[in-house]
Amino acid sequence: MTNIEKNISNKSVIIACDLFLNLKLYSVPDWLQESIKCDFPNVILSPVNTPDSNEINKDASIYWGNRVTMQMIDKMPNLKWIHFGSVGINRINSNELFKQGIIVTSSKGLVVSSMVTSAVAFMTNLARGIHFSEHLRIKGEMNREKFDIYFDQIHELSNENCLIVGFGDVGKKLLNVCKALDMNISVVRRSKDKIASIKNSYSLEDINDAVSNADYIVNLLPLTSETKKVFTSEVFNSMKKGAFFINVGRGETVEESSLIDALSSGHLSGAGLDVFENEPLNIDSPLWSMENVILSPHIAGLSKGYWYRQSDLFMHNLECYLENKKHLMRNIIQKN
């Protein structure tokens, strides 16, 4: 983005920002802070809801971050725009904010490639038994003779059935990757309209039928009142014996004890889990020691390119906001 004329506003604009944590994904880089100062000299970043500052600047007109709450919003009477550094906005009551005329934008689209790469990594590692090789490596027994016991658990992705549960931007891109791998794709989504490249399309109410013939079930669901604990014991029991379950959506969409039962009984061949019902994963969870499970610590959307994409989005929206061209802002959450 080119430097913006410094006469955009003569009045200071305060951004309450909670992106000052120790984790790089949740900390505005120094170079981006400097870019904001340079391009928007009247804008002030005010840390809020951080380990060093719990105070809220009541003069803030913009909130940028992931951990805003309705209680915090009530203490910022001048708030006009909230930008989430995440895709999900379930921490707020969006209908109430619409009534107040507050604009809400998300970071939709910024982590699509990362999420798809993570989902495919889980699928390919489970299919090819890479996790089994890793266990053998740790024991110093990685050779063909020891690996032979897993022979019947090693898959090809070609011609196998993948069910994508949640068909937003990530699901659509994952569809293209899976098609390139010659997989048969079905989806669970809001609309039942037929799509040429999809074998079957189901609604969330039909999830028991949807999972019944899938070799891989990839959960991409956001957390809403409709999706909480969608994956119950009934759903896991409806899954094809030997299927793999992959979750890079939200942990709370899964009844975790039922997933553990399905894995322990051998009904499911394995799982790739980036998210959990409670995070971080409880140290006593059986998932830690399961040989047929691959775990990662809620990093499916993480990428070294994240802040460059976030910068492009936020700087564009900030310019539009300050120049009163709000209709040109990207990723505005619509009322419906």
C-alpha positions in Angstrom: 0.0 0.0 0.0 1.3 3.5 -0.9 1.6 6.2 1.8 -1.7 7.9 2.5 -2.0 11.6 2.5 -1.6 12.9 6.0 -4.7 15.1 5.8 -7.1 12.1 6.1 -8.1 13.3 9.5 -6.9 16.1 11.9 -8.3 14.2 14.8 -6.7 11.4 16.7 -8.2 8.0 16.1 -7.7 5.4 18.8 -7.5 1.7 18.1 -8.0 -0.6 21.1 -5.9 -3.6 20.2 -5.4 -6.9 22.1 -2.7 -8.2 19.7 0.2 -7.7 22.0 0.7 -11.2 23.4 3.9 -13.3 23.5 2.8 -15.6 20.6 3.8 -14.3 17.2 0.3 -15.0 15.7 -1.2 -12.7 18.3 1.3 -9.9 18.4 1.4 -7.0 15.9 4.9 -7.1 14.4 7.1 -4.0 14.9 7.2 -3.4 11.1 3.4 -3.2 10.9 3.2 -0.9 13.9 5.7 1.4 12.1 3.7 1.2 8.9 0.6 2.3 10.7 2.4 5.3 12.3 3.9 6.3 9.0 0.7 5.9 6.8 -1.8 7.1 9.5 0.0 9.6 11.7 -3.2 10.5 13.6 -3.9 6.8 14.6 -2.9 5.6 18.0 -2.7 1.9 18.9 -3.8 1.4 22.5 -3.0 -2.0 24.1 -6.0 -3.6 25.8 -6.8 -7.0 27.3 -3.1 -7.9 27.4 -0.9 -9.3 30.2 0.4 -5.8 30.9 -2.9 -3.8 30.4 -6.5 -4.6 31.3 -7.6 -1.0 31.1 -9.9 0.0 28.2 -9.5 3.3 26.4 -13.1 4.7 26.5 -12.2 7.0 23.6 -11.4 4.1 21.2 -13.5 4.1 18.0 -11.9 0.9 16.6 -11.2 -2.4 18.2 -8.6 -4.8 16.5 -8.0 -8.2 17.9 -9.5 -11.6 18.9 -10.6 -11.3 22.5 -13.2 -8.5 22.6 -16.3 -9.2 24.7 -19.7 -7.5 25.0 -18.7 -6.3 28.4 -15.7 -4.5 26.9 -17.8 -3.0 24.1 -20.1 -1.5 26.7 -17.1 0.4 28.1 -16.3 1.9 24.7 -19.2 4.2 23.9 -17.4 5.7 20.8 -16.8 2.3 19.2 -17.7 2.3 15.5 -15.7 -0.6 14.0 -14.5 -4.0 15.3 -11.9 -6.0 13.2 -11.3 -9.6 14.2 -7.9 -11.0 13.5 -9.7 -14.4 13.3 -12.4 -15.8 11.0 -14.8 -16.6 13.8 -16.7 -13.8 15.6 -18.5 -16.0 18.1 -17.3 -14.0 21.1 -19.7 -11.2 20.3 -23.5 -10.7 19.8 -23.3 -9.5 16.2 -27.1 -8.7 16.1 -26.7 -6.3 19.0 -23.8 -4.6 17.3 -25.7 -4.2 14.1 -28.4 -2.4 16.1 -25.8 0.0 17.4 -24.4 0.6 13.9 -21.0 -0.9 14.7 -19.2 -2.3 11.6 -17.8 -5.8 12.1 -15.1 -7.2 9.9 -13.2 -10.5 10.1 -10.0 -12.0 8.7 -11.9 -14.4 6.5 -9.7 -15.8 3.7 -6.3 -15.1 5.3 -5.7 -18.6 6.6 -7.4 -20.6 3.8 -4.1 -22.0 2.3 -2.8 -22.8 5.7 -5.9 -24.6 6.8 -6.1 -26.6 3.6 -2.4 -27.5 3.9 -3.0 -28.7 7.4 -6.0 -30.8 6.5 -4.1 -32.4 3.6 -1.1 -33.0 5.9 -3.3 -34.9 8.3 -4.9 -36.9 5.5 -1.7 -37.9 3.8 0.2 -38.7 7.0 -2.7 -40.9 8.2 -3.1 -42.6 4.8 0.6 -43.4 4.5 1.2 -44.4 8.1 3.8 -41.7 8.7 2.7 -41.6 12.3 3.5 -45.3 12.6 7.0 -44.7 11.2 7.5 -42.0 13.7 6.6 -44.3 16.6 9.0 -46.9 15.3 11.7 -44.3 14.9 11.4 -43.2 18.5 11.8 -46.8 19.6 14.8 -47.3 17.2 12.9 -49.9 15.3 12.2 -48.2 12.0 12.6 -50.9 9.4 10.3 -52.8 6.9 10.0 -55.8 9.2 8.6 -53.8 12.1 6.4 -51.7 9.8 4.9 -54.8 8.2 2.2 -55.1 11.0 0.7 -51.9 9.6 0.5 -53.2 6.0 -3.3 -53.4 5.9 -3.7 -49.9 7.4 -1.8 -48.1 4.6 -4.0 -46.3 2.0 -3.9 -44.4 -1.2 -6.0 -41.3 -1.5 -7.0 -42.1 -5.1 -10.6 -43.2 -5.4 -11.3 -42.9 -1.7 -14.2 -41.0 -0.3 -13.7 -37.7 1.5 -16.5 -35.9 3.3 -15.9 -32.2 3.9 -18.1 -30.9 6.7 -18.4 -27.1 6.4 -18.1 -25.7 2.9 -16.8 -22.2 3.1 -13.6 -20.8 1.6 -11.4 -23.6 3.1 -13.8 -26.3 2.1 -14.0 -25.1 -1.5 -10.2 -25.0 -1.8 -9.8 -28.4 -0.1 -12.3 -29.7 -2.7 -10.0 -28.7 -5.5 -7.0 -30.3 -3.9 -8.8 -33.6 -3.2 -10.1 -33.7 -6.7 -6.6 -33.4 -8.0 -5.7 -36.4 -5.8 -8.6 -38.3 -7.6 -10.7 -38.5 -4.5 -14.5 -38.7 -4.5 -15.9 -35.7 -2.6 -19.1 -35.2 -0.7 -19.9 -32.2 1.5 -22.1 -31.1 4.3 -23.3 -27.5 3.7 -26.2 -25.1 4.1 -27.5 -25.5 0.5 -28.4 -28.8 -1.1 -28.0 -27.5 -4.6 -26.1 -29.9 -6.8 -22.5 -29.1 -7.7 -21.0 -31.0 -10.7 -17.7 -31.9 -9.0 -19.3 -33.1 -5.8 -20.6 -36.7 -5.4 -23.2 -35.9 -2.7 -24.3 -32.8 -0.9 -25.9 -33.0 2.6 -27.4 -30.7 5.2 -26.2 -30.8 8.8 -29.4 -32.6 9.8 -28.3 -35.5 7.5 -24.9 -35.9 9.0 -25.4 -39.5 10.0 -26.1 -40.5 6.4 -23.3 -38.2 5.2 -20.5 -39.9 7.2 -21.6 -43.5 6.5 -19.6 -44.0 3.4 -16.6 -41.6 3.9 -13.0 -42.9 4.3 -12.0 -39.4 5.5 -14.2 -37.0 7.4 -12.7 -33.5 7.5 -14.4 -31.1 10.0 -14.2 -27.5 9.1 -17.3 -26.3 11.0 -17.2 -23.0 12.9 -18.6 -22.9 16.4 -22.3 -21.8 16.5 -25.3 -22.8 18.5 -26.2 -25.2 15.6 -22.7 -26.8 15.4 -21.9 -27.3 19.1 -21.3 -31.0 19.7 -22.5 -32.0 16.3 -20.2 -35.0 16.3 -21.8 -37.2 18.9 -21.5 -40.9 19.7 -24.4 -41.6 17.3 -22.5 -39.8 14.5 -19.2 -41.6 15.2 -21.1 -45.0 15.3 -22.6 -44.1 11.9 -19.1 -43.7 10.4 -17.7 -46.4 8.2 -15.5 -48.8 10.1 -11.9 -47.9 9.4 -12.5 -44.2 8.6 -10.3 -41.4 9.6 -11.6 -38.3 11.4 -9.8 -34.9 10.9 -10.6 -31.8 12.9 -9.2 -28.4 11.9 -12.5 -26.6 12.6 -13.5 -26.1 16.3 -13.0 -28.5 19.1 -16.3 -27.8 20.7 -18.1 -29.2 17.7 -17.0 -32.6 18.8 -18.1 -34.8 21.8 -14.5 -35.7 22.6 -15.3 -38.6 24.9 -17.3 -40.3 22.0 -14.4 -39.7 19.6 -12.0 -41.3 22.1 -14.3 -44.3 22.4 -14.5 -44.7 18.6 -10.7 -44.6 18.3 -10.1 -46.9 21.3 -12.6 -49.5 20.0 -11.0 -49.6 16.6 -14.1 -48.4 14.9 -12.1 -45.4 13.5 -8.6 -46.2 12.1 -7.2 -42.9 13.2 -7.6 -39.1 13.7 -5.8 -35.9 13.0 -6.7 -33.3 15.6 -5.7 -29.6 15.7 -8.4 -28.5 18.0 -10.0 -29.9 21.2 -13.0 -29.6 23.4 -10.9 -27.9 26.0 -7.6 -26.2 25.2 -4.9 -26.8 25.8 -5.5 -30.5 25.7 -5.8 -32.0 29.3 -2.6 -33.8 30.2 -4.7 -36.7 31.3 -6.4 -37.2 28.0 -6.1 -40.6 26.4 -5.4 -38.9 23.1 -1.8 -38.2 24.1 -0.8 -41.8 24.0 -2.9 -43.1 21.1 -0.7 -44.5 18.4 -3.4 -43.9 15.7 -3.8 -40.2 16.5 -1.8 -37.2 15.2 -2.1 -34.1 17.3 -1.2 -30.4 16.8 -1.7 -27.5 19.2 -4.4 -25.4 17.3 -2.0 -24.2 14.6 -3.8 -25.2 11.4 -4.1 -21.6 10.4 -0.6 -20.6 11.3 1.8 -19.4 8.6 4.8 -17.1 8.4 2.8 -15.2 5.7 -0.1 -14.4 8.0 0.9 -10.9 9.1 1.6 -9.8 5.5 -1.9 -10.8 4.5 -3.3 -9.3 7.7 -1.5 -6.0 7.0 -2.9 -5.8 3.5 -6.5 -6.3 4.8 -6.3 -4.1 7.9 -4.5 -1.2 6.2 -7.0 -1.2 3.3 -9.9 -1.3 5.7 -8.4 1.4 7.9 -7.9 3.7 4.9 -11.5 3.2 3.8 -12.8 3.8 7.3 -10.8 7.0 7.8 -11.8 8.3 4.3 -15.5 7.5 5.0 -15.5 4.9 2.2 -16.9 2.2 4.4 -18.7 0.5 1.6 -15.3 -0.4 0.2 -14.1 -2.2 3.3 -13.5 -5.9 2.9 -14.9 -8.8 4.9 -17.8 -6.9 6.4 -20.0 -9.3 8.4 -23.5 -8.9 7.0 -26.6 -8.8 9.2 -28.0 -12.0 7.7 
